[in-house]
Amino acid sequence: MKAFLGFGLLFLSFFSFAQRGNLWVKNYRLNFTPQVTEVAQDKQGILYFAHSEGILMYDGFVWENLPLSFSPHSIAFGSEGELWVAGKGSISRGILDKARKWQFEPIANQDFEKELGTFKSIFVQEKQVYFYGDKALCKWNGTSLETLYLQENGEMQGWCLLNGEVFLNITEKGLCKLNGKNLIPIRNDFSEKYIQNFVPLDKNRLLLACDDNLLWIFDGKTFDTYSNFASNYLNENLLEKITQLSENEWVISTLAGGTLILSKQDRSIRYIINQETGLADNEISAVFVDNQKDIWLCHTEGISKVSTHLPVYSFSHYPTLEGKPTTIFKHKDLLYVGTNAGLFYLSRSNKDDVSGQVAQEKQRQMQILAWEQARQRALKKKKSLKNLLSQISIQKKDEKPKTETKVVTVVVEANVYDYNYSNFLLEQIPFNFRKISGIDSKCKQLIDFQGHLLALTGTGLYEVTFGIAKSILEDKTIQYIEVSETNPNILYVCSSKGFFYLLKNGEGWSQPQWINGLQGFVFNCSQYEKHLWLAGQGKIWKLELSQMGIPTRVKANYTLEKNSNMRMYSRIVQKNLVFFSNKIVLEKSDFAFDLFFPSERYSSLQLGEANLFLNHNKQIWAFQEQNWQELNTSQANPATRFLSVLNEVQDVFQDENGHLWVATASGIFWINALEAKKEVKESNLFVRQIEGNDNLLSLEDAIIQSDNEGQKVSIRVASPFFIGEENTQIQYRLSGLDDNDEWSEWRNQSLIEFPFLPNGKYELQVRSRNAMGVVSNVYSFPFLVKAPFWQTWWFYLIQIGVMIGLLLAAVIYNQRGAESRVASVITLVAIITVFEFIILLLEPVIDNFVGGVFIFKLIMNILLAVSLVPLEKKVRTYLQNSEYLEKLARKLGFRRPIREYFNVNQLKELAKNRRQG
């Protein structure tokens, strides 16, 4: 019996890793789930999703909704970066202004829009843009919008464009070539079909996706079906659209079965992406392939992304895996996954595994069939009504009654299952997780012991043989197990009550052999040289080993006084004994006596603050600041960097080929080490918006007008890199502010805010780091915080000039006569100006001194008012005193008497003589 089970497991293992899992699907849970009808991407990489309430934008950091005055149905970018939007009764063109804010302008008047109805698709070919609706086909030729064809009665059945020639599918006429305003018939029976969309097959042929659930090849004259291995799937799940993924693959969406990827070479199904493989919903409303070759799928539950070029593959979609994954291990080509509900292994599916899914699918297919039949009956009723009306009109013309022939239509219900759906499911989901009998509690650790799998669980220790778990020891206190390097028959066991070892004798196990004198919490152990080192709670034990690898006694006991409450873990890292905690990393010295000191060689890695995974022999995984490392490898594994795209990693296992098997809180993943060698491009990084005074500013000449001595500045950056983008980080520094050139800490927020920046010139330098640790080039963005005009140098010069002019005018008019009323007024104005100028300069100092109390400003103004009259008289006395002015002039360096400069009559006489001469 055991031999039969063993042969069965070997047979299962042959299939378990003969496939690569499925593509990784990431579902985006948004605050609202709009029904997206079209997706587009600009040159910088930002994604745009058209839905009933506007356009949803995603730049890799934030989702932002752009409201519109109408409901868009289709969007596309033109050759010059403009955004074309078409929908119900509207065609608009969007252009980014200098502040990178979209400004939309309609290109058709209201009467024109009402006549043409709803536009459902946009096709861009160089500078020409085609807009297709059920009633009309229009074209933008670069300057104006013209109607190529208008269907006066009824609706059109789709269109296509081949080598500049337009083809329309017209009701009751079929597919026709548009020649000016005339239609040239190509194929009459195509009027029964609706062309969903079209893509180029080569230079002279198109591939049409039609509502008859078939793909058609069209060369402008003839048709041929595009036979492929997905025909049954497309027929049962209602073909929607086809999109080119790459030079070798198509993406085909359906209304009821998600999306599939079809090979161009042999036309086989490479992947099926639906609810069974991780998609949130099967009803696809829009498909888009971005510049990273990822597939964006839109459905009633929101938006999903399928990563096609990553070496990360999902095993989470395989059914019957219960609980949250906690540990993972590949043993003898079988994949074992431990969860908080037990232990499972991956094996080949059979018909019993998919019987429940067959029943659910049968009910779903019946609903789809009923819906399709109802739609066909509605179309027949509509067409029969048209025929009836045409017959009535003919009868009126002929005025001869015709004999009516009653036609009885017999509807024969089609067989929903004309093929074996259970076999189809087995092809789609070829593997299942099966539970190991005997383990029903949380699985903590999996290791290989003498070719057998040992499982440490919450209830004790088990040995797994032929798919059945046999209890070795029931003990809930066990924390960690490790195989002796000296003796493969000995198993070291760390417990919360101390330490013991087990000895394997043939088919049985010895009783636990506890080490006397060792009490306390022991988390794990490591064999180093001729001793066994144990790590506990703030303690380290050194055990002496015999030549047979048996622990004999406690040779030394060390207590870490400053870290007495820390959980310590030991590991051999590149032939060095290292002890870890969540705060410190200690390394044993190479001296004859034991000495532990903070590790210098690992200080740069800051492993004391990293998350560590120690479940498997010889492996230690460290995660810190978005980076993963396997410390015991001399050469870095390229697959390691892709661990950062997975969230909530619980355990990592590296097999003999370097591939990584990862258990996360959300499922199981496989990272192909061979594909991971491909170079990962750095993410695009740029400043998306800058805001000052609560207004968006131009990015071309970013000038922030300050209202005083500084301003709040907000700068938003974008990094449209959609691979683990929640882990994308940015770092920045600002030059121009106290010569501070230090980089900030890495952060996940894209909005950089400066609460107050003094007036001056600045340059913001930003760089990003994606989930794989690739750092982008530095992006520099200069901007200016401009002082208000009353704080500029030229305004100060004007003020000084006005003040000097007033003083000179006061001197001149006072020299004319002491009783001059003008001289009195000018002198008073000059005194007030000088006084206010002094107050303006001293006001900041006074405010700091008195704390900004208003009463002191009031007292200063009262003193000014009281002193104006006596001060004016005193100043006028000095200005009218020529002797005083002469002394002042000599001190200032004037060679002639000052009265010659300010004798107004003399200046007038001199000017008169010059005009006459």
Secondary structure as UniProt FT lines:
FT   HELIX           2..16
FT   STRAND          22..28
FT   STRAND          38..41
FT   TURN            43..44
FT   STRAND          47..51
FT   TURN            52..53
FT   STRAND          54..58
FT   STRAND          63..66
FT   STRAND          72..77
FT   TURN            79..80
FT   STRAND          83..88
FT   STRAND          90..96
FT   TURN            98..99
FT   STRAND          102..106
FT   HELIX           110..116
FT   STRAND          118..125
FT   TURN            126..127
FT   STRAND          128..133
FT   STRAND          136..140
FT   STRAND          145..150
FT   STRAND          159..162
FT   TURN            163..164
FT   STRAND          165..170
FT   TURN            171..173
FT   STRAND          174..179
FT   TURN            180..181
FT   STRAND          182..187
FT   HELIX           188..192
FT   STRAND          195..200
FT   STRAND          206..210
FT   TURN            211..212
FT   STRAND          215..218
FT   STRAND          223..225
FT   TURN            229..230
FT   HELIX           231..237
FT   STRAND          239..244
FT   STRAND          249..254
FT   STRAND          259..263
FT   TURN            264..266
FT   STRAND          269..273
FT   HELIX           275..277
FT   STRAND          284..289
FT   TURN            291..292
FT   STRAND          295..299
FT   TURN            300..301
FT   STRAND          302..307
FT   STRAND          312..314
FT   TURN            316..317
FT   STRAND          325..331
FT   TURN            332..333
FT   STRAND          334..339
FT   TURN            340..341
FT   STRAND          342..348
FT   TURN            351..354
FT   HELIX           355..398
FT   HELIX           421..428
FT   STRAND          431..435
FT   STRAND          443..449
FT   TURN            450..451
FT   STRAND          452..457
FT   STRAND          460..465
FT   TURN            466..467
FT   STRAND          468..474
FT   TURN            476..477
FT   STRAND          478..483
FT   TURN            488..489
FT   STRAND          490..495
FT   TURN            496..497
FT   STRAND          498..505
FT   TURN            506..507
FT   STRAND          508..509
FT   STRAND          513..514
FT   TURN            516..517
FT   STRAND          522..528
FT   TURN            529..530
FT   STRAND          531..537
FT   STRAND          539..545
FT   TURN            547..548
FT   STRAND          551..559
FT   HELIX           561..563
FT   TURN            564..565
FT   STRAND          569..573
FT   TURN            574..575
FT   STRAND          576..580
FT   STRAND          585..588
FT   STRAND          596..598
FT   TURN            601..606
FT   HELIX           607..609
FT   STRAND          611..613
FT   TURN            617..618
FT   STRAND          621..624
FT   TURN            625..626
FT   STRAND          627..630
FT   TURN            631..632
FT   HELIX           638..645
FT   STRAND          649..654
FT   TURN            656..657
FT   STRAND          660..664
FT   TURN            665..666
FT   STRAND          667..671
FT   TURN            673..674
FT   HELIX           675..677
FT   STRAND          686..692
FT   TURN            693..694
FT   STRAND          695..696
FT   STRAND          703..705
FT   STRAND          710..718
FT   HELIX           725..727
FT   STRAND          729..735
FT   TURN            738..739
FT   STRAND          751..758
FT   STRAND          760..769
FT   TURN            771..772
FT   STRAND          779..786
FT   HELIX           789..791
FT   HELIX           793..816
FT   TURN            818..819
FT   HELIX           821..850
FT   TURN            851..852
FT   HELIX           854..880
FT   HELIX           882..892
FT   HELIX           898..902
FT   HELIX           904..916
//
